[in-house]
């Protein structure tokens, strides 16, 4: 009987796995890929998509097309629950899929507890597709008025979103946008002072307001409420307050880490269920908790592929080595950025160009599968 491999999510950690579906089929597997959309959008280029630097087709992978071209089955749905005892994945369309081997790359989500009411004109920065709707809304409103936009959050995501909204506001025929970043305690508190200073200067030079020392208590359509009782009127609001792992593992019986991510060992294998593997933001790496950054998902690609194939063929597993420090480049909009690693730190157009080159090269590698 053929073994059933279910690939839950088409994100960064599954790129190589999708490219090698044929290897699993050759070894007698039925491969089913489950994803919420027939495309997967690359989050690293999301702010640039919002700002108009990139078109949608430049920042997405054709997950369905590649899966089916290589002989797998694609199911467009969201994973709602996993039953590891019955080896079933439950989907939001009511379907249940059986598996012998499961790989999870279910990503992360932006907390929205502060949102009071519906999400009308309130945009979470994930999923990335939401940024397309936000872009169209800004362009629509900006024809006739100055659009007031609030960005809630003080980390890199908020900085990139704020800078790229400003860029979008320079579209010919639009009135200027007014952008306020509600940064909480301070802007980019977990980054070196040199990075913080460059981000502050870049944003302030474009008259983007940064509110530090102000905590947002709640958000509703058209309004942001702060802990000092001040209410801020906004036409659109972006929520960029960090991410939490997918809640799919809640109440599943699959062991999770303190952040709710599936707890995995050094082989990227569930610590409680040896036929479940995972990568990206949805896991908690038990040996060494990892930052929620795409570089780790990319580094996990070859290990996930090897260990899934090894499980099928009863071969030894390989451990995942997170590696040392990694390059960080932020897209601040206006074709400017900040790059740093170790003692190297610089900003401006060169930083953006390096990020743009790396991102486009990454996309070309996997988009080539669409035309193969």
Residue frames relative to the residue before (quaternion, step in Angstrom):
aa qw qx qy qz dx dy dz
X 1.0000 0.0000 0.0000 0.0000 0.00 0.00 0.00
X 0.4920 -0.6668 0.4739 0.2980 3.57 -0.97 0.85
X 0.4049 -0.6784 0.5528 0.2651 3.55 -1.13 0.70
X 0.3210 -0.7577 0.5458 0.1577 3.53 -1.07 0.84
X 0.0979 -0.7752 0.6237 0.0216 3.55 -0.63 1.20
X 0.0953 -0.7740 0.6247 0.0393 3.56 -0.80 1.06
X 0.1714 -0.7705 0.6115 0.0543 3.53 -0.80 1.13
X 0.1224 -0.8294 0.5447 0.0225 3.57 -0.23 1.30
X 0.8077 0.1378 -0.1492 0.5535 3.55 -0.26 1.31
X 0.2368 -0.8033 0.5360 0.1061 3.55 -0.98 0.85
X 0.3077 0.8155 -0.4488 0.1972 3.56 1.17 0.55
X 0.8300 -0.2794 0.1673 0.4528 3.53 -1.41 -0.17
X 0.7009 0.4912 -0.2819 0.4336 3.60 0.88 -0.92
X 0.7039 0.4445 -0.2588 0.4899 3.60 1.25 -0.30
X 0.3762 0.7572 -0.4793 0.2354 3.61 1.20 0.02
X 0.7053 0.4454 -0.2681 0.4820 3.58 0.82 -0.96
X 0.6038 0.5549 -0.3501 0.4527 3.57 1.09 -0.68
X 0.6521 0.4999 -0.3159 0.4744 3.59 0.94 -0.84
X 0.6539 0.5249 -0.3137 0.4456 3.57 0.99 -0.83
X 0.7694 0.3473 -0.1747 0.5068 3.58 1.14 -0.61
X 0.1733 0.8005 -0.5467 0.1743 3.57 1.10 0.66
X 0.6247 0.5725 -0.3364 0.4108 3.58 0.99 -0.82
X 0.6172 0.5524 -0.3476 0.4395 3.61 1.06 -0.68
X 0.6656 0.4883 -0.3003 0.4779 3.56 1.05 -0.74
X 0.6359 0.5212 -0.3277 0.4653 3.57 1.02 -0.78
X 0.6280 0.5443 -0.3273 0.4498 3.60 1.02 -0.79
X 0.7164 0.4186 -0.2392 0.5043 3.56 1.16 -0.61
X 0.6635 -0.5743 0.2834 0.3869 3.54 1.20 0.55
X 0.4988 0.6567 -0.4281 0.3697 3.59 1.15 0.50
X 0.2813 -0.6552 0.6615 0.2324 3.48 -1.34 0.47
X 0.1456 -0.8154 0.5584 0.0468 3.58 -0.68 1.08
X 0.0232 -0.7797 0.6254 -0.0202 3.56 -0.81 1.09
X 0.1475 -0.7771 0.6090 0.0584 3.55 -0.80 1.07
X 0.1336 -0.7854 0.6025 0.0489 3.56 -0.86 1.01
X 0.1527 0.7876 -0.5848 0.1201 3.58 -0.83 0.99
X 0.5574 -0.6427 0.4127 0.3255 3.60 -1.09 0.64
X 0.7780 0.1420 -0.0744 0.6074 3.57 1.28 -0.32
X 0.5578 -0.6065 0.4362 0.3616 3.57 -1.16 0.47
X 0.7109 0.3330 -0.2418 0.5703 3.56 1.32 -0.11
X 0.2003 -0.7252 0.6358 0.1723 3.53 -1.29 0.44
X 0.2655 -0.7793 0.5528 0.1287 3.55 -0.74 1.11
X 0.4127 -0.7187 0.5148 0.2193 3.55 -0.93 0.99
X 0.3956 -0.7735 0.4455 0.2162 3.57 -0.39 1.26
X 0.5960 0.6000 -0.3639 0.3904 3.59 1.09 -0.60
X 0.7283 0.3735 -0.2220 0.5299 3.57 1.23 -0.46
X 0.3604 0.7768 -0.4544 0.2453 3.57 1.31 0.13
X 0.6736 0.4767 -0.3224 0.4637 3.64 0.78 -0.86
X 0.6486 0.5118 -0.3156 0.4667 3.60 1.03 -0.75
X 0.5917 0.5446 -0.3518 0.4791 3.57 1.16 -0.60
X 0.6529 0.5124 -0.3039 0.4678 3.57 0.93 -0.91
X 0.7299 0.4552 -0.2429 0.4484 3.56 0.89 -0.92
X 0.5507 -0.6405 0.3814 0.3755 3.58 1.26 -0.18
X 0.4212 0.6963 -0.4771 0.3318 3.60 1.24 0.16
X 0.7961 0.2022 -0.0773 0.5651 3.57 1.02 -0.86
X 0.3810 -0.6717 0.5864 0.2445 3.51 -1.29 0.55
X 0.6815 -0.5136 0.3124 0.4174 3.63 -1.10 0.55
X 0.6840 0.5021 -0.3074 0.4308 3.60 0.87 -0.88
X 0.6276 0.5475 -0.3410 0.4360 3.60 1.20 -0.33
X 0.7696 0.3709 -0.1777 0.4885 3.59 1.14 -0.50
X 0.7002 0.4501 -0.2754 0.4810 3.59 1.18 0.28
X 0.3419 -0.6980 0.5967 0.1996 3.50 -1.35 0.54
X 0.3933 -0.7060 0.5379 0.2399 3.58 -1.03 0.77
X 0.1820 -0.8460 0.4927 0.0913 3.55 0.37 1.28
X 0.6725 0.4923 -0.3064 0.4599 3.59 0.84 -0.94
X 0.6655 0.5256 -0.3092 0.4305 3.56 0.79 -1.03
X 0.6951 0.4701 -0.2815 0.4654 3.58 0.82 -1.00
X 0.6319 0.5431 -0.3351 0.4399 3.59 0.94 -0.88
X 0.7256 0.4372 -0.2497 0.4690 3.56 0.77 -1.04
X 0.6175 0.5521 -0.3462 0.4404 3.60 1.04 -0.71
X 0.7372 0.4124 -0.2209 0.4876 3.57 1.06 -0.80
X 0.6688 -0.5613 0.2816 0.3980 3.58 1.27 0.24
X 0.5603 0.5948 -0.3961 0.4188 3.57 1.26 0.15
X 0.4335 -0.6471 0.5504 0.3007 3.53 -1.38 -0.01
X 0.1742 -0.7833 0.5888 0.0968 3.58 -0.96 0.87
X 0.0995 -0.7734 0.6249 0.0382 3.57 -0.96 0.94
X 0.2442 -0.7786 0.5630 0.1311 3.57 -0.63 1.13
X 0.4198 0.6562 -0.5122 0.3617 3.54 -0.24 1.32
X 0.4330 -0.6575 0.5392 0.2991 3.54 -1.33 0.20
X 0.4362 -0.6590 0.5435 0.2831 3.55 -1.07 0.77
X 0.1886 -0.8062 0.5546 0.0833 3.56 -0.77 1.05
X 0.8059 -0.0635 0.0859 0.5824 3.58 0.99 -0.78
X 0.2031 -0.7445 0.6227 0.1292 3.52 -1.31 0.45
X 0.1340 -0.7605 0.6319 0.0662 3.56 -0.93 0.96
X 0.2164 -0.8329 0.4932 0.1269 3.61 -0.05 1.24
X 0.6085 0.5583 -0.3625 0.4320 3.60 1.15 -0.47
X 0.7454 0.3427 -0.1959 0.5372 3.56 1.00 -0.84
X 0.3342 -0.7699 0.4700 0.2733 3.57 1.35 -0.13
X 0.4390 0.6693 -0.4538 0.3917 3.50 0.83 1.17
X 0.1846 -0.7303 0.6465 0.1211 3.53 -1.16 0.76
X 0.1970 -0.7885 0.5750 0.0940 3.59 -0.73 1.09
X 0.2204 -0.7999 0.5526 0.0791 3.56 -0.90 1.02
X 0.6057 -0.5912 0.3931 0.3593 3.57 -1.21 0.43
X 0.6236 0.5160 -0.3548 0.4680 3.61 1.25 -0.07
X 0.6183 -0.5730 0.3236 0.4297 3.57 1.32 0.18
X 0.5580 0.6198 -0.3831 0.3972 3.56 1.27 -0.25
X 0.1600 -0.7448 0.6362 0.1222 3.55 -1.26 0.53
X 0.1485 -0.7932 0.5884 0.0509 3.56 -0.92 0.95
X 0.3249 -0.7452 0.5543 0.1786 3.55 -0.86 1.01
X 0.0536 -0.8007 0.5959 0.0314 3.56 -1.12 0.62
X 0.3140 -0.6748 0.6238 0.2387 3.49 -1.38 0.35
X 0.7726 0.0968 -0.0147 0.6273 3.52 1.18 -0.76
X 0.0824 -0.8144 0.5743 -0.0110 3.56 -0.84 1.03
X 0.0624 -0.7709 0.6327 0.0393 3.56 -1.01 0.86
X 0.1647 -0.8234 0.5419 0.0340 3.56 -0.69 1.15
X 0.1063 0.7389 -0.6590 0.0924 3.52 -0.92 1.03
X 0.1175 0.8742 -0.4523 0.1321 3.50 0.78 1.20
X 0.5096 -0.7128 0.3867 0.2875 3.54 1.28 0.25
X 0.4646 -0.6478 0.5345 0.2808 3.49 -1.32 -0.47
X 0.2500 -0.7631 0.5780 0.1453 3.52 -1.30 0.23
X 0.4825 -0.6535 0.5013 0.2982 3.55 -1.19 0.58
X 0.4502 -0.6787 0.4961 0.3008 3.63 -0.76 0.93
X 0.0846 -0.8198 0.5653 0.0338 3.57 -0.95 0.82
X 0.2367 0.8046 -0.5136 0.1810 3.56 1.16 0.58
X 0.6540 0.5353 -0.3215 0.4271 3.59 1.08 -0.63
X 0.5829 0.5935 -0.3753 0.4088 3.59 1.23 -0.34
X 0.1471 -0.7919 0.5915 0.0358 3.54 -0.71 1.16
X 0.8048 0.1785 -0.1602 0.5429 3.56 -0.18 1.28
X 0.7572 -0.3760 0.2637 0.4644 3.58 -1.27 -0.24
X 0.5374 -0.6482 0.4548 0.2903 3.54 -1.32 0.37
X 0.2391 0.7817 -0.5419 0.1951 3.61 1.08 0.61
X 0.8455 -0.0311 -0.0492 0.5307 3.57 -0.67 1.19
X 0.5672 0.4866 -0.4164 0.5178 3.55 1.19 0.71
X 0.0852 -0.8351 0.5432 -0.0161 3.57 -0.62 1.14
X 0.2832 -0.7068 0.6268 0.1655 3.52 -0.83 1.08
X 0.4820 -0.7005 0.4356 0.2954 3.61 -0.92 0.79
X 0.7171 0.2293 -0.2244 0.6188 3.58 1.33 0.07
X 0.5022 -0.1849 -0.8436 0.0431 1.55 -2.01 1.50
X 0.6692 -0.5490 0.3402 0.3675 3.53 -1.20 0.68
X 0.5737 0.6108 -0.3789 0.3928 3.59 1.08 -0.66
X 0.5815 0.5995 -0.3714 0.4056 3.59 1.13 -0.62
X 0.6057 0.5838 -0.3569 0.4061 3.57 1.11 -0.63
X 0.5775 0.5703 -0.3789 0.4446 3.59 1.17 -0.48
X 0.6547 0.4996 -0.3034 0.4794 3.56 0.98 -0.85
X 0.6350 0.5272 -0.3225 0.4636 3.56 1.05 -0.79
X 0.6311 0.5405 -0.3300 0.4480 3.56 0.97 -0.86
X 0.6822 0.4899 -0.2917 0.4577 3.58 0.85 -0.95
X 0.6388 0.5291 -0.3230 0.4557 3.57 1.06 -0.75
X 0.6428 0.5087 -0.3236 0.4726 3.59 0.99 -0.81
X 0.6654 0.5021 -0.3041 0.4612 3.59 0.90 -0.91
X 0.6411 0.5351 -0.3138 0.4519 3.56 1.03 -0.81
X 0.7143 0.4422 -0.2578 0.4773 3.58 0.83 -0.98
X 0.6732 0.5603 -0.2936 0.3828 3.56 1.01 -0.87
X 0.5018 0.6432 -0.4319 0.3846 3.57 1.22 -0.17
X 0.8234 0.2674 -0.0955 0.4913 3.57 0.94 -0.89
X 0.8150 0.1531 -0.0709 0.5544 3.62 1.16 -0.25
X 0.5266 -0.5593 0.5185 0.3756 3.52 -1.35 0.22
X 0.2645 -0.7968 0.5282 0.1271 3.57 -0.53 1.19
X 0.2291 -0.7665 0.5894 0.1123 3.56 -0.80 1.09
X 0.0310 -0.8258 0.5607 -0.0524 3.56 -0.59 1.19
X 0.1582 -0.7746 0.6076 0.0762 3.54 -0.96 0.96
X 0.1320 -0.7632 0.6291 0.0660 3.56 -0.99 0.91
X 0.1835 -0.8001 0.5660 0.0759 3.57 -0.53 1.20
X 0.6320 0.4833 -0.3896 0.4639 3.56 -0.58 1.18
X 0.2354 -0.8094 0.5263 0.1115 3.55 -1.10 0.63
X 0.5372 0.6442 -0.3927 0.3770 3.58 1.26 0.11
X 0.7811 -0.3338 0.2368 0.4715 3.58 -1.29 -0.16
X 0.6264 0.5505 -0.3492 0.4273 3.59 0.97 -0.79
X 0.6644 0.4973 -0.3044 0.4676 3.59 0.92 -0.88
X 0.6384 0.5269 -0.3194 0.4613 3.57 1.01 -0.82
X 0.6825 0.4809 -0.2904 0.4675 3.59 0.88 -0.93
X 0.6482 0.5114 -0.3194 0.4651 3.58 0.97 -0.84
X 0.6668 0.5125 -0.3073 0.4452 3.58 0.86 -0.94
X 0.6829 0.4948 -0.2876 0.4539 3.57 0.90 -0.92
X 0.7073 0.4534 -0.2661 0.4726 3.57 1.00 -0.78
X 0.5525 0.5475 -0.4039 0.4815 3.59 1.19 -0.33
X 0.6198 0.5324 -0.3405 0.4653 3.58 0.98 -0.84
X 0.6437 0.5221 -0.3254 0.4552 3.59 0.92 -0.88
X 0.6447 0.5173 -0.3229 0.4609 3.59 0.92 -0.88
X 0.6479 0.5488 -0.3077 0.4293 3.56 1.08 -0.75
X 0.6160 0.5356 -0.3463 0.4622 3.59 1.27 -0.17
X 0.3666 0.7405 -0.4849 0.2867 3.60 1.28 0.10
X 0.5182 -0.6504 0.4463 0.3305 3.64 -0.79 0.93
X 0.7776 0.3178 -0.2559 0.4784 3.54 -0.98 0.91
X 0.6439 0.5027 -0.3237 0.4775 3.57 1.29 -0.15
X 0.4397 -0.6192 0.5688 0.3158 3.50 -1.25 0.48
X 0.6204 -0.5630 0.3712 0.4004 3.64 -1.09 0.54
X 0.3659 -0.6895 0.5713 0.2536 3.55 -1.24 0.45
X 0.2562 -0.7174 0.6216 0.1826 3.55 -1.26 0.50
X 0.0706 -0.8250 0.5605 -0.0164 3.57 -0.45 1.23
X 0.0394 -0.7713 0.6352 0.0027 3.55 -0.96 0.99
X 0.1822 -0.7697 0.6047 0.0936 3.57 -0.85 1.02
X 0.2152 -0.7633 0.6010 0.0991 3.56 -0.69 1.15
X 0.1198 -0.8920 0.4353 0.0198 3.51 0.25 1.38
X 0.4820 -0.6490 0.4661 0.3596 3.61 1.18 -0.09
X 0.8408 -0.0869 0.0758 0.5289 3.58 -0.98 -0.84
X 0.7335 -0.2822 0.1829 0.5907 3.57 0.86 -0.98
X 0.6246 -0.5602 0.3967 0.3724 3.55 -1.27 0.40
X 0.8654 -0.0336 -0.0111 0.4999 3.55 -0.99 0.97
X 0.0422 0.8674 -0.4948 0.0315 3.60 0.80 0.99
X 0.6999 0.4779 -0.2734 0.4550 3.60 1.14 -0.52
X 0.6467 0.5130 -0.3130 0.4698 3.58 1.26 0.18
X 0.6590 -0.5290 0.3516 0.4027 3.59 -1.19 0.51
X 0.6441 -0.5523 0.3712 0.3772 3.54 -1.19 0.61
X 0.6202 0.5539 -0.3480 0.4330 3.59 1.04 -0.69
X 0.6444 0.5007 -0.3110 0.4872 3.57 1.07 -0.75
X 0.6436 0.5257 -0.3164 0.4574 3.57 0.92 -0.93
X 0.6745 0.5142 -0.3018 0.4355 3.56 0.86 -0.96
X 0.6622 0.4977 -0.3073 0.4683 3.57 0.94 -0.85
X 0.6450 0.5124 -0.3259 0.4640 3.58 0.96 -0.81
X 0.6475 0.5219 -0.3170 0.4559 3.59 0.91 -0.91
X 0.6897 0.4875 -0.2941 0.4473 3.57 0.80 -0.98
X 0.6461 0.5304 -0.3255 0.4418 3.58 0.93 -0.88
X 0.6963 0.4672 -0.2755 0.4701 3.57 0.89 -0.92
X 0.6962 0.4847 -0.2883 0.4442 3.58 0.85 -0.94
X 0.5911 0.5658 -0.3676 0.4420 3.59 1.11 -0.57
X 0.7122 0.3918 -0.2389 0.5313 3.57 1.20 -0.48
X 0.5075 -0.6926 0.3850 0.3386 3.56 1.31 0.42
X 0.3424 0.6843 -0.5458 0.3414 3.56 1.02 0.87
X 0.3463 -0.7607 0.5171 0.1847 3.57 -0.69 1.11
X 0.1134 -0.7753 0.6194 0.0487 3.56 -0.96 0.93
X 0.1288 -0.7905 0.5967 0.0506 3.58 -0.61 1.14
X 0.0395 -0.7905 0.6110 -0.0183 3.57 -0.56 1.20
X 0.7667 0.3281 -0.2598 0.4869 3.55 -1.14 0.67
X 0.6327 0.4792 -0.3295 0.5114 3.57 1.28 0.32
X 0.1690 -0.7997 0.5709 0.0782 3.57 -0.65 1.10
X 0.3498 -0.7219 0.5608 0.2049 3.56 -0.89 0.98
X 0.2351 -0.7942 0.5484 0.1148 3.57 -0.79 1.02
X 0.8006 -0.0989 0.0640 0.5876 3.59 1.05 -0.65
X 0.2058 -0.7543 0.6176 0.0846 3.50 -1.32 0.53
X 0.0884 0.7555 -0.6486 0.0272 3.54 -1.09 0.74
X 0.7248 -0.4386 0.2779 0.4528 3.56 -1.20 0.38
X 0.8492 0.1518 -0.1399 0.4861 3.55 -0.73 1.12
X 0.7995 0.2642 -0.1068 0.5287 3.60 1.20 -0.14
X 0.1147 -0.7511 0.6471 0.0624 3.54 -1.15 0.83
X 0.1810 -0.7931 0.5767 0.0751 3.58 -0.82 1.04
X 0.2197 -0.7881 0.5669 0.0960 3.56 -0.87 1.03
X 0.6541 -0.5597 0.3531 0.3663 3.55 -1.26 0.45
X 0.6545 0.4907 -0.3307 0.4706 3.60 1.20 -0.26
X 0.6257 -0.5733 0.3168 0.4238 3.56 1.31 0.22
X 0.5159 0.6461 -0.4187 0.3756 3.58 1.25 -0.13
X 0.1823 -0.7583 0.6167 0.1070 3.55 -1.08 0.81
X 0.1693 -0.7878 0.5892 0.0597 3.55 -0.90 1.00
X 0.3095 -0.7512 0.5573 0.1710 3.56 -0.76 1.07
X 0.0346 0.7929 -0.6054 0.0604 3.58 -0.89 0.97
X 0.4430 -0.6633 0.5272 0.2930 3.56 -1.13 0.61
X 0.7829 0.0368 0.0026 0.6211 3.56 1.04 -0.84
X 0.1494 -0.7797 0.6047 0.0630 3.54 -1.16 0.70
X 0.1597 -0.7618 0.6224 0.0820 3.55 -1.03 0.89
X 0.2195 -0.7607 0.5993 0.1184 3.57 -0.97 0.90
X 0.1055 0.7907 -0.5866 0.1400 3.57 -0.49 1.26
X 0.2611 0.8103 -0.4724 0.2282 3.55 0.73 1.13
X 0.7145 -0.3951 0.2556 0.5177 3.58 1.06 0.66
X 0.3573 -0.7353 0.5410 0.1976 3.56 -1.32 0.03
X 0.2121 -0.7277 0.6360 0.1447 3.50 -1.35 0.48
X 0.5916 -0.5711 0.4142 0.3902 3.62 -1.11 0.53
X 0.6704 -0.4722 0.3970 0.4123 3.53 -1.30 0.41
X 0.4077 -0.7257 0.5050 0.2285 3.57 -1.07 0.79
X 0.3298 0.7821 -0.4789 0.2240 3.59 1.25 0.17
X 0.6996 0.4972 -0.2795 0.4303 3.58 1.02 -0.76
X 0.4339 0.6958 -0.4669 0.3311 3.60 1.25 -0.12
X 0.8664 0.0628 -0.0694 0.4906 3.55 -1.02 0.91
X 0.4592 0.7023 -0.4395 0.3207 3.60 1.18 0.42
X 0.4648 -0.6452 0.4698 0.3834 3.55 1.17 -0.56
X 0.5463 0.5686 -0.4004 0.4667 3.56 1.32 -0.02
X 0.4787 -0.6915 0.4559 0.2912 3.58 -0.73 1.03
X 0.1137 -0.7973 0.5922 0.0266 3.55 -1.00 0.93
X 0.4932 -0.6327 0.5084 0.3129 3.54 -1.28 0.40
X 0.7433 -0.4221 0.2753 0.4399 3.59 -1.26 0.02
X 0.6853 0.4648 -0.2914 0.4790 3.60 1.17 -0.46
X 0.5933 -0.5954 0.3570 0.4074 3.59 1.27 0.01
X 0.5236 0.6267 -0.4184 0.3975 3.58 1.26 -0.02
X 0.5924 -0.5689 0.4259 0.3794 3.57 -1.15 0.58
X 0.3627 -0.7433 0.5230 0.2062 3.57 -0.73 1.07
X 0.0265 -0.8078 0.5882 -0.0276 3.57 -0.71 1.12
X 0.4649 -0.6590 0.5188 0.2838 3.53 -1.25 0.55
X 0.7466 -0.4134 0.2621 0.4505 3.58 -1.24 -0.14
X 0.6352 0.4952 -0.3370 0.4876 3.60 1.27 -0.05
X 0.4663 -0.6794 0.4215 0.3785 3.60 1.35 0.14
X 0.4755 0.6518 -0.4080 0.4273 3.53 1.24 0.69
X 0.5693 -0.5942 0.4388 0.3609 3.58 -0.96 0.84
X 0.4599 -0.7003 0.4717 0.2749 3.58 -0.90 0.91
X 0.7434 0.3755 -0.2253 0.5056 3.59 1.22 -0.30
X 0.7849 0.2118 -0.1098 0.5718 3.62 1.16 -0.43
X 0.2708 -0.8405 0.4489 0.1367 3.56 -0.15 1.30
X 0.6526 0.4714 -0.3427 0.4842 3.62 1.22 0.05
X 0.6310 0.4641 -0.3468 0.5160 3.58 1.25 0.43
X 0.0554 -0.7824 0.6203 -0.0085 3.55 -0.88 1.05
X 0.0027 -0.8220 0.5694 0.0087 3.57 -1.21 0.21
X 0.0619 -0.7868 0.6133 0.0314 3.52 -1.33 0.36
X 0.6978 0.4765 -0.3400 0.4127 3.54 -1.32 0.12
X 0.8165 -0.3057 0.2055 0.4446 3.52 -1.30 -0.42
X 0.6447 0.5704 -0.3332 0.3848 3.61 1.12 -0.48
X 0.6814 0.4811 -0.3002 0.4628 3.62 1.21 -0.10
X 0.2550 -0.6866 0.6499 0.2029 3.50 -1.42 0.33
X 0.2575 -0.7770 0.5594 0.1304 3.57 -0.42 1.25
X 0.3685 -0.8040 0.4204 0.2027 3.54 -0.09 1.36
X 0.6575 0.5357 -0.3215 0.4212 3.61 0.99 -0.77
X 0.8017 -0.0381 0.1092 0.5864 3.57 1.03 -0.81
X 0.3237 -0.7650 0.5162 0.2088 3.63 -0.12 1.20
X 0.2332 -0.8093 0.5340 0.0739 3.55 -0.83 1.08
X 0.5497 -0.5768 0.4862 0.3589 3.55 -1.21 0.56
X 0.4668 -0.6555 0.5141 0.2969 3.56 -1.20 0.58
X 0.3500 0.7079 -0.5304 0.3083 3.56 0.33 1.30
X 0.6176 -0.6206 0.3587 0.3236 3.53 -1.10 0.80
X 0.5546 0.6359 -0.4027 0.3547 3.59 1.12 -0.56
X 0.6534 0.5057 -0.3305 0.4562 3.59 1.01 -0.70
X 0.6223 0.5318 -0.3418 0.4616 3.58 1.01 -0.75
X 0.6496 0.5087 -0.3162 0.4683 3.58 0.97 -0.83
X 0.6712 0.4951 -0.2960 0.4656 3.59 0.96 -0.85
X 0.6463 0.5351 -0.3206 0.4396 3.59 1.14 -0.55
X 0.4605 0.7288 -0.4237 0.2781 3.60 1.19 -0.49
X 0.7548 0.3950 -0.2640 0.4524 3.64 0.48 -1.05
X 0.6260 0.5356 -0.3461 0.4488 3.60 1.08 -0.62
X 0.6346 0.5202 -0.3296 0.4669 3.58 0.97 -0.81
X 0.6634 0.5007 -0.3135 0.4593 3.59 0.84 -0.94
X 0.6692 0.5023 -0.3078 0.4530 3.58 0.82 -0.97
X 0.7301 0.4550 -0.2661 0.4349 3.59 0.74 -0.99
X 0.6095 0.5181 -0.3572 0.4822 3.59 1.11 -0.52
X 0.6583 0.4827 -0.3060 0.4899 3.59 0.95 -0.84
X 0.6501 0.5246 -0.3163 0.4497 3.58 0.99 -0.83
X 0.6256 0.5336 -0.3375 0.4582 3.58 1.05 -0.72
X 0.6556 0.5147 -0.3062 0.4599 3.57 0.99 -0.84
X 0.7890 0.3352 -0.1462 0.4936 3.57 0.96 -0.91
X 0.4528 -0.7173 0.4270 0.3133 3.59 1.31 0.26
X 0.4019 0.6826 -0.4968 0.3546 3.54 0.90 1.00
X 0.6437 -0.5314 0.3682 0.4095 3.63 -1.19 0.36
X 0.4234 -0.6899 0.5312 0.2502 3.56 -1.15 0.69
X 0.3404 -0.7137 0.5723 0.2173 3.56 -1.27 0.49
X 0.4162 -0.7003 0.5107 0.2746 3.61 -0.99 0.73
X 0.4079 -0.6737 0.5587 0.2599 3.53 -1.22 0.56
X 0.1369 -0.7656 0.6258 0.0595 3.55 -0.87 1.03
X 0.3910 -0.7639 0.4552 0.2376 3.62 -0.36 1.18
X 0.3911 -0.7182 0.4937 0.2957 3.58 1.08 -0.60
X 0.6253 -0.5696 0.3962 0.3571 3.52 -1.30 0.15
X 0.8127 -0.2131 0.1759 0.5130 3.53 -1.19 -0.62
X 0.2471 -0.7825 0.5614 0.1069 3.54 -1.17 0.58
X 0.5793 -0.5853 0.4528 0.3419 3.51 -1.28 0.51
X 0.0793 -0.7723 0.6289 0.0422 3.56 -1.00 0.88
X 0.0399 0.7700 -0.6357 0.0381 3.55 -0.92 0.95
X 0.1608 -0.7911 0.5866 0.0646 3.55 -0.83 1.03
X 0.3135 -0.7296 0.5834 0.1702 3.55 -1.03 0.91
X 0.1522 -0.8353 0.5263 0.0461 3.58 -0.33 1.26
X 0.5475 -0.5890 0.4112 0.4293 3.58 1.26 0.04
X 0.7668 0.3351 -0.2618 0.4809 3.56 -1.31 0.24
X 0.5243 -0.6585 0.3773 0.3863 3.58 1.26 0.60
X 0.5420 0.5505 -0.4413 0.4565 3.54 0.93 0.98
X 0.0375 -0.8096 0.5857 -0.0019 3.55 -1.17 0.51
X 0.2996 -0.6881 0.6124 0.2486 3.50 -1.41 -0.17
X 0.0778 -0.7869 0.6120 0.0110 3.56 -0.88 1.01
X 0.2005 0.7802 -0.5877 0.0753 3.53 -1.02 0.78
X 0.1365 0.7246 -0.6695 0.0894 3.47 -1.35 0.67
X 0.8107 0.0311 -0.0849 0.5784 3.56 -0.81 1.05
X 0.7918 -0.2625 0.2075 0.5110 3.60 -0.73 -1.05
X 0.5257 0.6234 -0.4145 0.4041 3.57 1.28 0.05
X 0.1708 0.7752 -0.5881 0.1548 3.56 -0.74 1.05
X 0.2762 0.7355 -0.5958 0.1666 3.56 -0.82 1.00
X 0.2530 -0.7702 0.5697 0.1350 3.52 -1.26 0.43
X 0.5395 0.6533 -0.4436 0.2921 3.52 -1.33 -0.18
X 0.8026 -0.3191 0.2178 0.4545 3.53 -1.32 -0.29
X 0.6253 0.5518 -0.3538 0.4235 3.61 0.97 -0.78
X 0.6311 0.5288 -0.3365 0.4570 3.59 0.97 -0.81
X 0.6545 0.4997 -0.3135 0.4729 3.58 0.95 -0.85
X 0.6645 0.5203 -0.3144 0.4346 3.60 0.88 -0.90
X 0.6331 0.5141 -0.3349 0.4721 3.59 1.04 -0.72
X 0.6535 0.5010 -0.3144 0.4723 3.59 0.93 -0.86
X 0.6447 0.5283 -0.3166 0.4527 3.56 0.93 -0.91
X 0.6523 0.5123 -0.3109 0.4642 3.60 0.95 -0.86
X 0.6705 0.4980 -0.2998 0.4610 3.60 0.86 -0.96
X 0.6796 0.4989 -0.2951 0.4497 3.58 0.88 -0.96
X 0.6774 0.4862 -0.3015 0.4624 3.59 0.87 -0.90
X 0.6308 0.5256 -0.3349 0.4624 3.59 1.02 -0.74
X 0.6323 0.5264 -0.3204 0.4695 3.59 1.00 -0.85
X 0.6721 0.4970 -0.2984 0.4606 3.57 0.91 -0.91
X 0.6530 0.5276 -0.3262 0.4345 3.60 0.90 -0.88
X 0.5955 0.5945 -0.3631 0.4001 3.57 1.02 -0.79
X 0.7873 0.3238 -0.1683 0.4970 3.57 0.82 -0.97
X 0.5958 0.5468 -0.3768 0.4518 3.59 1.12 -0.47
X 0.5353 0.6255 -0.4002 0.4025 3.59 1.21 -0.43
X 0.5845 0.5867 -0.3677 0.4230 3.59 1.16 -0.55
X 0.6000 0.5875 -0.3591 0.4072 3.58 1.13 -0.62
X 0.7493 0.3827 -0.2022 0.5012 3.56 1.07 -0.74
X 0.4891 0.6943 -0.4231 0.3158 3.58 1.25 -0.27
